[in-house]
Amino acid sequence: MTQTTRAPIETAEGAHTREWLRRFQRVRNASEALCAPLETEDYMVQSMSDVSPPKWHLAHVSWFFEAFILSPYLDDYQTPDPAYDFLFNSYYETHGKPFPRHLRGTISRPTVAQVYQFRAHIDQEMERLLSAPPAEHLDEIIDRLEIGLHHEQQHQELLVMDIKHILSCNPLHPIYRQDIRERLLADADQAPADQTFNDKAPRWHRYAAGVRQIGIDYPTEPAREHDGQGFVFDSETPRHRQYVAEFELADRPVTNAEFIRFIEDNGYSRTELWLSDGWSTIHRTGWQAPEYWEKVDGRWHTMSMGGLVPLDPDAPVCHLSFYEADAYARWAGARLPTEAEWETAADDQPIRGNFVENDLLQPAAQNERAGDGPQQLYGDVWEWTGSAFLPYPGFTPLEGSLGEYNGKFMSGQMVLRGGCCATPGDHIRASYRNFFPPQARWAFSGIRLARDV
């Protein structure tokens, strides 16, 4: 039998893997902290086919480390249950047969307690692997570990989205956390009772025409810094030249109060504002306002992680489909930015905003300007663009099963940019391409306007 060479823990490589282990532990703890306020019954609910039960999220991100790191690289690894490779595989057809997405809510076993035991097992085994990794595979392990950590951060955002949708379907309007409710109600007390917009019209920033460098290349040396700087998904690559015509971009997202005006101007019943598929969608679904909005005693309220609360008129409007965002832009005499325009505007802006670390889990009004340039580009709401999620020129997916991560979804999806109030702050960058189908509304998705010059 060939003996595996392992990196001594006292070497520079050993110190490096200890940093990765600490980051691994931070990310894993963050997932469980998001689920801590839940009752056991909440973990099982699948409120629609796009939503996954919280229990499934916790198990799936653990399965990822098992399938792509522990099983290939830890010689004596043993899974707690071989069935988990089927139950918690999301869509990796080249790895094995995935369990049907719309049936995830039917998996009552393993129990919540057993899923947490599975997570603890994965954490223990990852610590064992990273404490003495096989030297000949160290680079591959760190590459996959970094993808796995960003993958789990994506699922942390999905956890917030899905928990919110699950609780919203309950007519009791359950409260995820009382402290969030208290913060939101305190903000609502400061807002006008009639929910009118009390700020100035958006400013417009002009950008000259020119050939831009869009996207990003993989680092020459694989990203191995413990802070995650330099990481990119394959869909963000390669960096390429693209001509961008002169355009203007609004300095802030569209607010709730501005969207109320659209509603009051019969925006949902004016066919000239809507794409054909959007018009069909709103008639099939009966949409007349953003997701989670409802009127109570004549005043708009929204479901939040603090339960049902009065709508903040100055906060960015949220939980809109691409169709609604596009219709609003037409109504406002503008359009949605392309993703190249958005990246042009964001490229030199600092990455700061209302991320998950702010612990509000709700888009918030910005009361003071923070520097020059467009405000709130990052955090608060993912901003719909007018661009389809397509491969960049020269795109090459990752090899093996991980090549299914993004490339197979480059059809029927629209790009969103900038992150949201549920996004980890160290997970986002100017080149990051999120994507959802145009009818999706349960994401923290909003609008920033652009216009031609």
N, C-alpha and C positions, 0 to 999 in steps of 0.2 A: 504494500500500500504506500502511495506517495504521501509524504508528510507535508502538511500545509505550513508555510512560513507565515508567521504573524508579526505585525509591527510592534516592537517593544513599546510599552506605555511611557517609558521615560524619554523617548526620542521626540524630535520635533513633530514627526508624524503622529506620535501618540498624543502629544499636547493638542495637536490640531483636531484629532478625532474626539478628544474630550470636549472641545468647544462645540463640535457638532452634536455630541450627546446632550450638552446643556441646551442647545437650541431645540433639539428633538423633544426634550422634556418640557420646555416652555410651550411649544406648540401643542403638544398632547394635553397638557394641563388646561390650556385655554379652551379646548373643545369641551372638556368635562365641566369647566366653569360655566359655559353657556347653557349646559343642560341642568345645572344644579338647582335652579328654581322650579323645575318640572315635577309634577306628580307622576307616579309610576304609570298611570293610565294614559298620560300624554305621550309617552314614548312610542305607543303602538299605532297612533292615528295616522292614516293616510287620507287627507281631505280631498285630494284630486290626484290624477295620474302623474302630474308634474311634481307633486310633493312627495318626499320620502319620509317615513316615520323617523323621528330622532334616533331611535334605537338602531335603525338600519344605517344611518350616517355614521354613528360611532363604530359600528362593526365594519362597514365598508372601508373606511380609512385605515383601519387596523389590518384588514385583509390585504390592502395595497402593499404594506410593508412586508407582510408574510409572503405574498405571491412574487414580488419583484426583488426582494432583498434577502429575507431570511431563508426561504426555501432554496434559492440558488447558491447562497454564499456561506451559510452556517451548516457545516457538514452534518451535525447530529440534530438538526432542528426537527422537532415533532409538533405537528398541529394538534390543538385540543380536539378538533373534530374535522375530518376530511370533507364533510358536507358543507362546511363554511366556504369552501372554494367555489361552490355552486351558488349558495344562498347570497353571498355578498360580492360577487362579481357583477359590476355594473353593466358594462357593454364591451368587454374585451373578448371578442369572438375568437381571436387567434390564441388566447390563453385557455379558453374552455367555454362551456355553455353558460351564458348569464341567466340568472333568474329573471322572469318577466317583471319589468319595471312597475306596471300597474297593479301587480299583486304583492308588492312589498308589505303592504299593511296586513296581509294574511299570515305573516310569519310570526305566530305567537310564541314559538319556541325556536331558538333559544330564548330564554327569558331575559329581561333587562339585567338582572343580576349576573347571568351567564355571559352576556355581552360585555359587561364591565370586567368580568374575569378574563375574557378573551383579550381585552385591551391591556390588562395588567400583564398577561402572559407575553404579549407582543412587546410591551415596554421592557420587561425583564430580559427577553431574548435579544432585543436590539441593544440593550446595555451590554449584554455579554459579548455580542458581536463587535461593537464599537470599542470595547475595552481591549480587545486583542484581535483586530481585523486581519484577514489574510492579506499580506503585503502585495501579492501579485494581483489582487482584485480591488485594492483600496480605491483607486480612481473611479472604477465603475460603481462601487458601493456609495461613494460620496455623491456622484452624479445622480444616482437613483434616490438617494436619501433627500437630496435637495428638491428633486421633483416631488417626492412624497410629502415633504413639508409644505410646499406650495399647494399641492393637491389638498392636503388637510385644511389649509387656510381657506381654500375655495369652499370646502364643505362647511367650515365655520360660518361663512356668509350664508350659505344655503340653509344651514341650521336655523339662523335667525329668520330668514325669509319663510321657511317652512313652518316653524313654530308659530310665527305670526298668523299665517294662513290657517293653521290648525285651530288656534284659539279664536280666530275671527268667525269660524263656522259655528261656534257655540253661541246660541242666543243669549247666554248669560254674560257675554263679553268678559271672559276671564282675564285676570291681571297676571301677567308674567312676573313683574316685579313692582312692588308698591313704591319703591323709591323713584323709579322712572315715572310712575304716575304723578307723584308729588311734584317732580321737576316740571313736567309738562303742564300740569294744572297751574303752577305758579307762573309759567310763561303765558298761559291763556288769560290769566287775570290782568295781564298788562296789555292785551290786544283789544282793539275796538270791538264793542259788542256786535256791531253790524258787519264785522269782518271785512271792512273796506281796506284797501291798500293805502298805506300812509307813507310810501317812499316815492322817490322820483322814478321817472321812466329809466329803463336801462341805458347805459352809455354804450357806444359802439367803438370797438377797436378795429382799425383798418390794417390790413396786411398786404404788402405789395405782391404783385405777381412774380413768379420765378420758379425755377427748378429746385425742388426741395429734396432733401434726403429723408426718406420715410422708413420706419421700421428700425431694426437693430440686427447686427450680426452676432453670432455666437462669439463669446470671448475667445481670443487666440489660445489662451490657457483656460481650461474649464473653470467655471466659477467655484471657488472652494472657500470663500470667506464666510466666517460664521455668522456675519450679519446679513448674508444673502445678497449683498450688492453684486450686480453683474448677472444675475439669473435672468433668463428669458425663456419663454415657451417657444416651441418651434414655429407657431403661427405668427409670431412677431418678426420672423426672419424671412428672407435676408434683407438687409438695408439696401434700398434701391432708390433711383432717381424718379421723381414724379413731378410733372408740371402742375402748379397750383395757380389758378387765376386770381386776380385781385379780389379780395372779399372783406367783409366786416363780420365781426363776432360780438354778440352781446356780452356785456361785462359780468353778467350773473345769470343764473338759471331763472326760468319762468316761475313765478310764485303761485301759491294757492289762490290768492285774491285775483290775480290776473286770469287764472283758469276759470274762476267763478264767472267772470265777465263773459268768457267764451260760452259757458253753459247758459247764462242768462240771455245771450244773443242767439239762442237756438242753434248753437254750434253742432249739436248732435243730430239735428234734423235737416241740415242744409247739405244736400247731396253734392253741391259744387265744391265742397271742402274736402271730400273724402275720396281716397283711392277706391276702386271697385271692390277689392277684397275687404277693405275696411268697412265700407258701407254694408256689405253683406254680413260682416261680423257683428256690427253693432245691432243690426236688425235681428240676427239670430240669437244674440245674447241678451238684448235689451239694455245694454249699457247706456247710462245717462249721466254718469259721473265717474271719476277715477275709482279704482278698487278701494274698498274699505270706507268710502264716504257714505254717510247717511245724515239725514236731517232730523234733529231733535228740537222740538218747540221752535221750528223755523230757523234754526242755526245749524250750519254744517259742522258735523263731528267726523272724526276718523278713528278707526281702530288702530291702536298702537300697542307697543309692548307694555304699556301701562293701562291697557283697557281702552274703552271708548272715551275720547277726550275732545274738547272743542278744537276746531281747526285753527292753526296759527296762520293768519293771512299772509304774513311776510316770509314764511318758510317755503323752500322750493316745493313745487307740486310734485307728487310722487305716485307711483303705482299706475303708470299709464302704459298702454300698448304703443308700439311704433305707429299704428294707425292713428291713434288719438294725438300723439305728438306731431305727426305729419299734418293732420287736419288743423290743429291749433296753429302751427306755423303758417299755413295758408291763410287762415283767418287773420293772423297778425301782420300779413303782408310780408312775410319772410319765408325762410325755409330752414330745414335742419342742416347742420354743417356736414360736410364729408369727413370721413375719419382722417384724411390727410390734412384738411383744414384744422381740425381739432388738434392734431399732433403738432402742427406748425405753431399754433397759439400756445400750446402747453410746454413745448420743448425747453424753453428757458425759464419756466416758472417753478418756484420751490414746491416740493410735495408736502403740503400741509392742508389740514382740513378736519372735518368732523368724521373721524373714522371710528371703528369699533372701540378703540381705547378710550374714546370720550364717554362711552358707557351710557349714551342716551338712546341709541338704536332707533333714531328717528331723525329725519332731516330737520335742520334748525335754521332760523333766520340769522343772517350775518349783520350785526349791528354796526360794525366798524370796518372800513376798508383796510386790507392788509397788503400794502405795497401797491405797485403799479400793475397794469395788465388786468386781464379778466380775473374775477373773484370766484371762489368756490369751484374751481376746475376739478379739484380733487375732493373726495368725500361727499357727504350728504346724499347725492343721487347719481346713479349711473346715467349718463347723458346719451340718448339715442342719437345716432348719426344717420345720414341718408345713404350709407354704404352697406352693401351686402358683405357678409363674411365669406370672402373668397381668398384663395392663396395669392400671396405676393409673387411677382415674377421670380422664378428660380427657386420657389419653395420646395424644400425636401423634408418630409416628415422624419421623425426619429425611427431608428431601426427597431424591428421586433414589435411586440405587443404595445409598447409605449407609443408607437407611431399612430395608434388609434386615438390618442388623447385628444387631438384637435382636428386633424385632417379629414376624418370621416364625416365631420359635421359642417363642412364647407358647402352647404346647400340649404336654401330656405331659411337662413338666419340673417339677422341684421346686427351690425356692430354697435356696441355701447362703449363709452370711454369714461375714465376718471375715477372709478371706485364710488363707494357709497358709505353710509353711516354704519354698515355692518362689515366693511372691508378692513382687515388688518392694515395698519399704516405702512408696514414694511413689505407689503405684498404688491403694492401698486407702483407704476412708473408710467412715463409719458407714452411709451410704445405698447402698453398693455391693451389687448383686444378682447373684450368680453363679447358674448354673442347670445342672443335669444331669438326665438321665432317671433314674427311681428305681432302676433296676438297675445304674447305673454304680458301679464300685468302684476304678478305677485312679487316680482323683483322690485328693488328700490330704484325704479327707473323714472327719469324726468326729462326735461327739455332745456336746451340752450339754443337760442335762435342765431341764425346766420343770414346774410343777404349778399347779393351780388353788388358790385360797384359799377 
